[in-house]
Amino acid sequence: MNVKSGYPFVLKDAGFVDTKKRDKTIEFTLTPATASKIISMEGYAGCYITANAYGGSGTTTVEVKGSDDLAYYDYLNLLAIGDMVSPRSGRLRLSNFNASRGYFPKQSKFAKFSLSGLAYTTTISLTLTDSPLFIPPELSNTFYPGNNWSYISPTGGITTTAVTTLVSAYDSGSPPFKRQLSKLIMSNSGTSGTEFLIKDTSSTPVEVYRDYIGPGGRISESLDNAASSSGRGLAIELLSGVNVAVYCNISGFTVGAV
């Protein structure tokens, strides 16, 4: 029997032995008294992380840094998993009793996990793996999505020109977050049409989308490049409130700027 070089099995005692490294799970708790933990990445290609914070009413942060010499550390590139927020710059922000999940490919010999800011007790679960997660090249230097949000208009729809908040700012700290608009479904049951715009919640708002919806009209759009300014939310404004009743189902996600 031929066994190709590099094949992850070898012959031993007339049988196959799997020499591929198995995934390894590590669990620990960070507290204000023990606020950091260092693990070795030797022999592994990447790491999945789940963090849960308990206690307090603010937001705590888990910083993920790497080092080759245990002296100098730098933030690791981090990818969000599922609908949780984790920006590329190596920080997971946690509200009380909410989880944050991420993945990072091996970038150094060691990885360090530390609490910063409001240091609430936080449980960490790591899965070290030798099967790297594929990250498309077009995402390697851009934003990673997380933390889905949605807005549904009230009964009767929007009938005035008052600015209506779709989603508030997630966090204006460092790094700042942007609110990304991804799906827009709107209808107008009124007898008149109106132009409308979606803008961020800056003191000098930045317009991210503008359109017109006619009487009895309907709009359904998927968007790729409509996002708030860093650290801001999104709002909608009708430019006419005469004989209109605009119903909105608008959704998106949160991105962390590099």
Helices and strands as residue ranges (DSSP letters): E 9-12, E 15-18, E 24-30, E 36-40, E 46-54, E 59-67, E 74-75, E 79-80, E 91-95, E 99-105, E 110-117, E 121-129, G 137-139, E 145-152, E 164-167, E 177-188, E 194-200, E 207-213, E 218-227, E 234-238, E 246-256
